[in-house]
Amino acid sequence: MKLSGHRNSEMVARVLGWCIVAIFVGGCAWQQPTQGAMPWHSSEAQAVVDMPAAKVVEAVEKAVTAPPLSLQVETTRDGTVITGWKEYPGDIHIVRRWHERTKFRISVTPDFSNPSGRSKLMVEDQTQERAIDTQPWYNAPNTSRPDRAKSVISQIEQHLLAH
């Protein structure tokens, strides 16, 4: 009787040991996030400017490349300026503050009632994040940063008033 009880407890211990190994090997594996299409997040960052659209686009390029923004312009096409990335402190996840970077799409459209004298500006954002410096950047499609977009449009407006 003692012999069979010893075998059963030994078998239970082995099965339990293999279950623990399976959990650590299979259940705790890190998986790289999938990179889907990255949406632009619209915001309330809009302004009306008393200038023709073509001149506003030129002024936007100058404003975003000048301090304090100091962003690169990746592309300018058909009234849309897309900036390079700017790094920001991100949200706190568990015990550390993540790194974030945001780029902006600044759209300039002529005003319907006065296309040669007035334009509308709109700033949209995209954000990527990472936990530590050594990780690659990952899209954060659910992260919208309207405060950053408002800051960009504010800097553009200040630049337009100063020049």
Biotite code that builds the C-alpha atoms (Angstrom):
import biotite.structure as struc

atoms = struc.array([
    struc.Atom([0.000, 0.000, 0.000], chain_id="A", res_id=1, res_name="MET", atom_name="CA", element="C"),
    struc.Atom([2.746, 2.444, 0.857], chain_id="A", res_id=2, res_name="LYS", atom_name="CA", element="C"),
    struc.Atom([4.521, 1.622, -2.360], chain_id="A", res_id=3, res_name="LEU", atom_name="CA", element="C"),
    struc.Atom([1.603, 2.578, -4.624], chain_id="A", res_id=4, res_name="SER", atom_name="CA", element="C"),
    struc.Atom([0.977, 5.812, -2.671], chain_id="A", res_id=5, res_name="GLY", atom_name="CA", element="C"),
    struc.Atom([4.601, 6.786, -3.145], chain_id="A", res_id=6, res_name="HIS", atom_name="CA", element="C"),
    struc.Atom([4.366, 6.148, -6.913], chain_id="A", res_id=7, res_name="ARG", atom_name="CA", element="C"),
    struc.Atom([1.210, 8.258, -7.187], chain_id="A", res_id=8, res_name="ASN", atom_name="CA", element="C"),
    struc.Atom([2.732, 11.214, -5.389], chain_id="A", res_id=9, res_name="SER", atom_name="CA", element="C"),
    struc.Atom([5.864, 10.904, -7.488], chain_id="A", res_id=10, res_name="GLU", atom_name="CA", element="C"),
    struc.Atom([3.778, 10.898, -10.689], chain_id="A", res_id=11, res_name="MET", atom_name="CA", element="C"),
    struc.Atom([1.744, 13.909, -9.509], chain_id="A", res_id=12, res_name="VAL", atom_name="CA", element="C"),
    struc.Atom([4.991, 15.755, -8.787], chain_id="A", res_id=13, res_name="ALA", atom_name="CA", element="C"),
    struc.Atom([6.303, 14.999, -12.301], chain_id="A", res_id=14, res_name="ARG", atom_name="CA", element="C"),
    struc.Atom([3.082, 16.091, -13.985], chain_id="A", res_id=15, res_name="VAL", atom_name="CA", element="C"),
    struc.Atom([3.007, 19.257, -11.905], chain_id="A", res_id=16, res_name="LEU", atom_name="CA", element="C"),
    struc.Atom([6.651, 19.943, -12.774], chain_id="A", res_id=17, res_name="GLY", atom_name="CA", element="C"),
    struc.Atom([5.972, 19.552, -16.505], chain_id="A", res_id=18, res_name="TRP", atom_name="CA", element="C"),
    struc.Atom([2.925, 21.834, -16.238], chain_id="A", res_id=19, res_name="CYS", atom_name="CA", element="C"),
    struc.Atom([5.059, 24.528, -14.621], chain_id="A", res_id=20, res_name="ILE", atom_name="CA", element="C"),
    struc.Atom([7.701, 24.158, -17.340], chain_id="A", res_id=21, res_name="VAL", atom_name="CA", element="C"),
    struc.Atom([4.994, 24.414, -20.027], chain_id="A", res_id=22, res_name="ALA", atom_name="CA", element="C"),
    struc.Atom([3.592, 27.582, -18.469], chain_id="A", res_id=23, res_name="ILE", atom_name="CA", element="C"),
    struc.Atom([6.999, 29.263, -18.330], chain_id="A", res_id=24, res_name="PHE", atom_name="CA", element="C"),
    struc.Atom([8.016, 28.205, -21.817], chain_id="A", res_id=25, res_name="VAL", atom_name="CA", element="C"),
    struc.Atom([4.750, 28.822, -23.635], chain_id="A", res_id=26, res_name="GLY", atom_name="CA", element="C"),
    struc.Atom([2.754, 31.236, -21.510], chain_id="A", res_id=27, res_name="GLY", atom_name="CA", element="C"),
    struc.Atom([5.397, 33.816, -20.742], chain_id="A", res_id=28, res_name="CYS", atom_name="CA", element="C"),
    struc.Atom([6.872, 34.250, -24.193], chain_id="A", res_id=29, res_name="ALA", atom_name="CA", element="C"),
    struc.Atom([7.161, 37.854, -25.399], chain_id="A", res_id=30, res_name="TRP", atom_name="CA", element="C"),
    struc.Atom([5.454, 38.599, -28.679], chain_id="A", res_id=31, res_name="GLN", atom_name="CA", element="C"),
    struc.Atom([6.216, 41.581, -30.829], chain_id="A", res_id=32, res_name="GLN", atom_name="CA", element="C"),
    struc.Atom([3.130, 43.770, -31.309], chain_id="A", res_id=33, res_name="PRO", atom_name="CA", element="C"),
    struc.Atom([1.628, 43.627, -34.777], chain_id="A", res_id=34, res_name="THR", atom_name="CA", element="C"),
    struc.Atom([1.970, 46.811, -36.786], chain_id="A", res_id=35, res_name="GLN", atom_name="CA", element="C"),
    struc.Atom([-1.350, 47.715, -38.353], chain_id="A", res_id=36, res_name="GLY", atom_name="CA", element="C"),
    struc.Atom([-2.365, 50.804, -40.251], chain_id="A", res_id=37, res_name="ALA", atom_name="CA", element="C"),
    struc.Atom([-1.675, 53.905, -38.222], chain_id="A", res_id=38, res_name="MET", atom_name="CA", element="C"),
    struc.Atom([-4.577, 56.354, -38.052], chain_id="A", res_id=39, res_name="PRO", atom_name="CA", element="C"),
    struc.Atom([-4.282, 60.119, -37.798], chain_id="A", res_id=40, res_name="TRP", atom_name="CA", element="C"),
    struc.Atom([-6.098, 61.437, -34.741], chain_id="A", res_id=41, res_name="HIS", atom_name="CA", element="C"),
    struc.Atom([-8.023, 64.600, -35.400], chain_id="A", res_id=42, res_name="SER", atom_name="CA", element="C"),
    struc.Atom([-8.375, 67.153, -32.682], chain_id="A", res_id=43, res_name="SER", atom_name="CA", element="C"),
    struc.Atom([-9.838, 70.531, -31.922], chain_id="A", res_id=44, res_name="GLU", atom_name="CA", element="C"),
    struc.Atom([-6.522, 72.059, -33.030], chain_id="A", res_id=45, res_name="ALA", atom_name="CA", element="C"),
    struc.Atom([-7.863, 74.314, -35.771], chain_id="A", res_id=46, res_name="GLN", atom_name="CA", element="C"),
    struc.Atom([-7.411, 77.933, -36.737], chain_id="A", res_id=47, res_name="ALA", atom_name="CA", element="C"),
    struc.Atom([-8.486, 80.394, -39.405], chain_id="A", res_id=48, res_name="VAL", atom_name="CA", element="C"),
    struc.Atom([-5.755, 82.558, -40.923], chain_id="A", res_id=49, res_name="VAL", atom_name="CA", element="C"),
    struc.Atom([-6.203, 85.667, -43.074], chain_id="A", res_id=50, res_name="ASP", atom_name="CA", element="C"),
    struc.Atom([-3.707, 84.596, -45.743], chain_id="A", res_id=51, res_name="MET", atom_name="CA", element="C"),
    struc.Atom([-3.911, 82.627, -48.985], chain_id="A", res_id=52, res_name="PRO", atom_name="CA", element="C"),
    struc.Atom([-3.373, 78.877, -48.532], chain_id="A", res_id=53, res_name="ALA", atom_name="CA", element="C"),
    struc.Atom([-0.084, 78.720, -50.471], chain_id="A", res_id=54, res_name="ALA", atom_name="CA", element="C"),
    struc.Atom([1.489, 81.385, -48.234], chain_id="A", res_id=55, res_name="LYS", atom_name="CA", element="C"),
    struc.Atom([0.156, 79.654, -45.115], chain_id="A", res_id=56, res_name="VAL", atom_name="CA", element="C"),
    struc.Atom([1.835, 76.386, -46.157], chain_id="A", res_id=57, res_name="VAL", atom_name="CA", element="C"),
    struc.Atom([5.169, 78.210, -46.523], chain_id="A", res_id=58, res_name="GLU", atom_name="CA", element="C"),
    struc.Atom([4.688, 79.856, -43.119], chain_id="A", res_id=59, res_name="ALA", atom_name="CA", element="C"),
    struc.Atom([3.779, 76.508, -41.530], chain_id="A", res_id=60, res_name="VAL", atom_name="CA", element="C"),
    struc.Atom([6.999, 74.948, -42.818], chain_id="A", res_id=61, res_name="GLU", atom_name="CA", element="C"),
    struc.Atom([9.022, 77.800, -41.324], chain_id="A", res_id=62, res_name="LYS", atom_name="CA", element="C"),
    struc.Atom([7.118, 77.709, -38.024], chain_id="A", res_id=63, res_name="ALA", atom_name="CA", element="C"),
    struc.Atom([7.503, 73.982, -37.387], chain_id="A", res_id=64, res_name="VAL", atom_name="CA", element="C"),
    struc.Atom([11.223, 73.954, -38.212], chain_id="A", res_id=65, res_name="THR", atom_name="CA", element="C"),
    struc.Atom([11.946, 76.956, -35.955], chain_id="A", res_id=66, res_name="ALA", atom_name="CA", element="C"),
    struc.Atom([12.362, 76.738, -32.175], chain_id="A", res_id=67, res_name="PRO", atom_name="CA", element="C"),
    struc.Atom([10.663, 75.801, -29.917], chain_id="A", res_id=68, res_name="PRO", atom_name="CA", element="C"),
    struc.Atom([9.162, 73.040, -32.115], chain_id="A", res_id=69, res_name="LEU", atom_name="CA", element="C"),
    struc.Atom([12.304, 72.378, -34.189], chain_id="A", res_id=70, res_name="SER", atom_name="CA", element="C"),
    struc.Atom([10.632, 69.602, -36.165], chain_id="A", res_id=71, res_name="LEU", atom_name="CA", element="C"),
    struc.Atom([11.768, 68.271, -39.512], chain_id="A", res_id=72, res_name="GLN", atom_name="CA", element="C"),
    struc.Atom([9.384, 68.479, -42.444], chain_id="A", res_id=73, res_name="VAL", atom_name="CA", element="C"),
    struc.Atom([9.070, 65.005, -43.974], chain_id="A", res_id=74, res_name="GLU", atom_name="CA", element="C"),
    struc.Atom([6.753, 65.951, -46.828], chain_id="A", res_id=75, res_name="THR", atom_name="CA", element="C"),
    struc.Atom([4.746, 68.858, -48.159], chain_id="A", res_id=76, res_name="THR", atom_name="CA", element="C"),
    struc.Atom([2.106, 68.100, -50.755], chain_id="A", res_id=77, res_name="ARG", atom_name="CA", element="C"),
    struc.Atom([-1.214, 69.610, -51.820], chain_id="A", res_id=78, res_name="ASP", atom_name="CA", element="C"),
    struc.Atom([-1.521, 71.845, -48.766], chain_id="A", res_id=79, res_name="GLY", atom_name="CA", element="C"),
    struc.Atom([-0.487, 69.169, -46.251], chain_id="A", res_id=80, res_name="THR", atom_name="CA", element="C"),
    struc.Atom([2.715, 69.284, -44.220], chain_id="A", res_id=81, res_name="VAL", atom_name="CA", element="C"),
    struc.Atom([3.827, 66.116, -42.410], chain_id="A", res_id=82, res_name="ILE", atom_name="CA", element="C"),
    struc.Atom([6.465, 66.619, -39.746], chain_id="A", res_id=83, res_name="THR", atom_name="CA", element="C"),
    struc.Atom([9.109, 64.322, -38.368], chain_id="A", res_id=84, res_name="GLY", atom_name="CA", element="C"),
    struc.Atom([8.858, 62.755, -34.920], chain_id="A", res_id=85, res_name="TRP", atom_name="CA", element="C"),
    struc.Atom([9.172, 64.671, -31.655], chain_id="A", res_id=86, res_name="LYS", atom_name="CA", element="C"),
    struc.Atom([9.816, 62.737, -28.425], chain_id="A", res_id=87, res_name="GLU", atom_name="CA", element="C"),
    struc.Atom([7.740, 63.265, -25.295], chain_id="A", res_id=88, res_name="TYR", atom_name="CA", element="C"),
    struc.Atom([7.467, 61.573, -21.900], chain_id="A", res_id=89, res_name="PRO", atom_name="CA", element="C"),
    struc.Atom([4.665, 59.039, -22.177], chain_id="A", res_id=90, res_name="GLY", atom_name="CA", element="C"),
    struc.Atom([2.208, 57.450, -19.803], chain_id="A", res_id=91, res_name="ASP", atom_name="CA", element="C"),
    struc.Atom([3.218, 55.524, -16.719], chain_id="A", res_id=92, res_name="ILE", atom_name="CA", element="C"),
    struc.Atom([2.736, 51.775, -17.275], chain_id="A", res_id=93, res_name="HIS", atom_name="CA", element="C"),
    struc.Atom([3.020, 49.666, -14.103], chain_id="A", res_id=94, res_name="ILE", atom_name="CA", element="C"),
    struc.Atom([6.203, 51.175, -12.592], chain_id="A", res_id=95, res_name="VAL", atom_name="CA", element="C"),
    struc.Atom([7.916, 53.117, -15.377], chain_id="A", res_id=96, res_name="ARG", atom_name="CA", element="C"),
    struc.Atom([7.214, 56.046, -17.628], chain_id="A", res_id=97, res_name="ARG", atom_name="CA", element="C"),
    struc.Atom([7.208, 54.943, -21.248], chain_id="A", res_id=98, res_name="TRP", atom_name="CA", element="C"),
    struc.Atom([8.745, 56.916, -24.100], chain_id="A", res_id=99, res_name="HIS", atom_name="CA", element="C"),
    struc.Atom([6.499, 58.383, -26.778], chain_id="A", res_id=100, res_name="GLU", atom_name="CA", element="C"),
    struc.Atom([7.043, 60.205, -30.000], chain_id="A", res_id=101, res_name="ARG", atom_name="CA", element="C"),
    struc.Atom([4.462, 62.054, -32.036], chain_id="A", res_id=102, res_name="THR", atom_name="CA", element="C"),
    struc.Atom([4.383, 63.360, -35.593], chain_id="A", res_id=103, res_name="LYS", atom_name="CA", element="C"),
    struc.Atom([1.899, 65.849, -36.984], chain_id="A", res_id=104, res_name="PHE", atom_name="CA", element="C"),
    struc.Atom([-0.084, 66.307, -40.166], chain_id="A", res_id=105, res_name="ARG", atom_name="CA", element="C"),
    struc.Atom([-0.905, 69.968, -40.725], chain_id="A", res_id=106, res_name="ILE", atom_name="CA", element="C"),
    struc.Atom([-3.575, 70.534, -43.367], chain_id="A", res_id=107, res_name="SER", atom_name="CA", element="C"),
    struc.Atom([-4.143, 73.929, -44.950], chain_id="A", res_id=108, res_name="VAL", atom_name="CA", element="C"),
    struc.Atom([-7.346, 74.461, -46.933], chain_id="A", res_id=109, res_name="THR", atom_name="CA", element="C"),
    struc.Atom([-8.588, 77.610, -48.653], chain_id="A", res_id=110, res_name="PRO", atom_name="CA", element="C"),
    struc.Atom([-11.653, 79.226, -47.119], chain_id="A", res_id=111, res_name="ASP", atom_name="CA", element="C"),
    struc.Atom([-14.737, 78.589, -49.251], chain_id="A", res_id=112, res_name="PHE", atom_name="CA", element="C"),
    struc.Atom([-16.065, 82.155, -49.065], chain_id="A", res_id=113, res_name="SER", atom_name="CA", element="C"),
    struc.Atom([-12.665, 83.867, -49.521], chain_id="A", res_id=114, res_name="ASN", atom_name="CA", element="C"),
    struc.Atom([-10.190, 81.382, -51.073], chain_id="A", res_id=115, res_name="PRO", atom_name="CA", element="C"),
    struc.Atom([-7.631, 84.019, -52.077], chain_id="A", res_id=116, res_name="SER", atom_name="CA", element="C"),
    struc.Atom([-7.501, 85.713, -48.682], chain_id="A", res_id=117, res_name="GLY", atom_name="CA", element="C"),
    struc.Atom([-8.322, 83.232, -45.916], chain_id="A", res_id=118, res_name="ARG", atom_name="CA", element="C"),
    struc.Atom([-7.292, 79.665, -45.010], chain_id="A", res_id=119, res_name="SER", atom_name="CA", element="C"),
    struc.Atom([-8.101, 77.047, -42.409], chain_id="A", res_id=120, res_name="LYS", atom_name="CA", element="C"),
    struc.Atom([-5.414, 75.108, -40.496], chain_id="A", res_id=121, res_name="LEU", atom_name="CA", element="C"),
    struc.Atom([-5.957, 71.730, -38.872], chain_id="A", res_id=122, res_name="MET", atom_name="CA", element="C"),
    struc.Atom([-3.391, 69.646, -36.948], chain_id="A", res_id=123, res_name="VAL", atom_name="CA", element="C"),
    struc.Atom([-3.679, 65.870, -36.487], chain_id="A", res_id=124, res_name="GLU", atom_name="CA", element="C"),
    struc.Atom([-1.314, 63.554, -34.617], chain_id="A", res_id=125, res_name="ASP", atom_name="CA", element="C"),
    struc.Atom([0.144, 60.030, -34.689], chain_id="A", res_id=126, res_name="GLN", atom_name="CA", element="C"),
    struc.Atom([1.997, 58.519, -31.731], chain_id="A", res_id=127, res_name="THR", atom_name="CA", element="C"),
    struc.Atom([4.401, 55.644, -31.237], chain_id="A", res_id=128, res_name="GLN", atom_name="CA", element="C"),
    struc.Atom([5.650, 54.273, -27.918], chain_id="A", res_id=129, res_name="GLU", atom_name="CA", element="C"),
    struc.Atom([8.254, 52.032, -26.326], chain_id="A", res_id=130, res_name="ARG", atom_name="CA", element="C"),
    struc.Atom([9.009, 50.953, -22.788], chain_id="A", res_id=131, res_name="ALA", atom_name="CA", element="C"),
    struc.Atom([12.799, 51.383, -22.834], chain_id="A", res_id=132, res_name="ILE", atom_name="CA", element="C"),
    struc.Atom([15.420, 53.004, -25.060], chain_id="A", res_id=133, res_name="ASP", atom_name="CA", element="C"),
    struc.Atom([16.668, 49.718, -26.488], chain_id="A", res_id=134, res_name="THR", atom_name="CA", element="C"),
    struc.Atom([13.268, 48.623, -27.824], chain_id="A", res_id=135, res_name="GLN", atom_name="CA", element="C"),
    struc.Atom([12.035, 49.595, -31.280], chain_id="A", res_id=136, res_name="PRO", atom_name="CA", element="C"),
    struc.Atom([9.153, 52.062, -31.591], chain_id="A", res_id=137, res_name="TRP", atom_name="CA", element="C"),
    struc.Atom([5.658, 50.582, -31.897], chain_id="A", res_id=138, res_name="TYR", atom_name="CA", element="C"),
    struc.Atom([2.530, 52.236, -33.252], chain_id="A", res_id=139, res_name="ASN", atom_name="CA", element="C"),
    struc.Atom([0.037, 53.328, -30.617], chain_id="A", res_id=140, res_name="ALA", atom_name="CA", element="C"),
    struc.Atom([-3.105, 53.548, -32.752], chain_id="A", res_id=141, res_name="PRO", atom_name="CA", element="C"),
    struc.Atom([-5.398, 54.136, -29.754], chain_id="A", res_id=142, res_name="ASN", atom_name="CA", element="C"),
    struc.Atom([-3.297, 56.972, -28.345], chain_id="A", res_id=143, res_name="THR", atom_name="CA", element="C"),
    struc.Atom([-4.461, 60.453, -29.261], chain_id="A", res_id=144, res_name="SER", atom_name="CA", element="C"),
    struc.Atom([-2.546, 63.509, -28.066], chain_id="A", res_id=145, res_name="ARG", atom_name="CA", element="C"),
    struc.Atom([-4.782, 66.551, -28.737], chain_id="A", res_id=146, res_name="PRO", atom_name="CA", element="C"),
    struc.Atom([-2.797, 68.663, -26.263], chain_id="A", res_id=147, res_name="ASP", atom_name="CA", element="C"),
    struc.Atom([0.303, 68.230, -28.419], chain_id="A", res_id=148, res_name="ARG", atom_name="CA", element="C"),
    struc.Atom([-1.620, 69.145, -31.570], chain_id="A", res_id=149, res_name="ALA", atom_name="CA", element="C"),
    struc.Atom([-2.974, 72.264, -29.845], chain_id="A", res_id=150, res_name="LYS", atom_name="CA", element="C"),
    struc.Atom([0.551, 73.206, -28.813], chain_id="A", res_id=151, res_name="SER", atom_name="CA", element="C"),
    struc.Atom([1.730, 72.888, -32.423], chain_id="A", res_id=152, res_name="VAL", atom_name="CA", element="C"),
    struc.Atom([-1.078, 75.051, -33.785], chain_id="A", res_id=153, res_name="ILE", atom_name="CA", element="C"),
    struc.Atom([-0.432, 77.615, -31.049], chain_id="A", res_id=154, res_name="SER", atom_name="CA", element="C"),
    struc.Atom([3.238, 77.822, -32.060], chain_id="A", res_id=155, res_name="GLN", atom_name="CA", element="C"),
    struc.Atom([2.241, 78.197, -35.727], chain_id="A", res_id=156, res_name="ILE", atom_name="CA", element="C"),
    struc.Atom([-0.169, 81.023, -34.846], chain_id="A", res_id=157, res_name="GLU", atom_name="CA", element="C"),
    struc.Atom([2.510, 82.805, -32.790], chain_id="A", res_id=158, res_name="GLN", atom_name="CA", element="C"),
    struc.Atom([4.944, 82.483, -35.698], chain_id="A", res_id=159, res_name="HIS", atom_name="CA", element="C"),
    struc.Atom([2.363, 83.901, -38.128], chain_id="A", res_id=160, res_name="LEU", atom_name="CA", element="C"),
    struc.Atom([1.694, 86.889, -35.841], chain_id="A", res_id=161, res_name="LEU", atom_name="CA", element="C"),
    struc.Atom([5.409, 87.597, -35.409], chain_id="A", res_id=162, res_name="ALA", atom_name="CA", element="C"),
    struc.Atom([6.144, 87.566, -39.137], chain_id="A", res_id=163, res_name="HIS", atom_name="CA", element="C"),
])
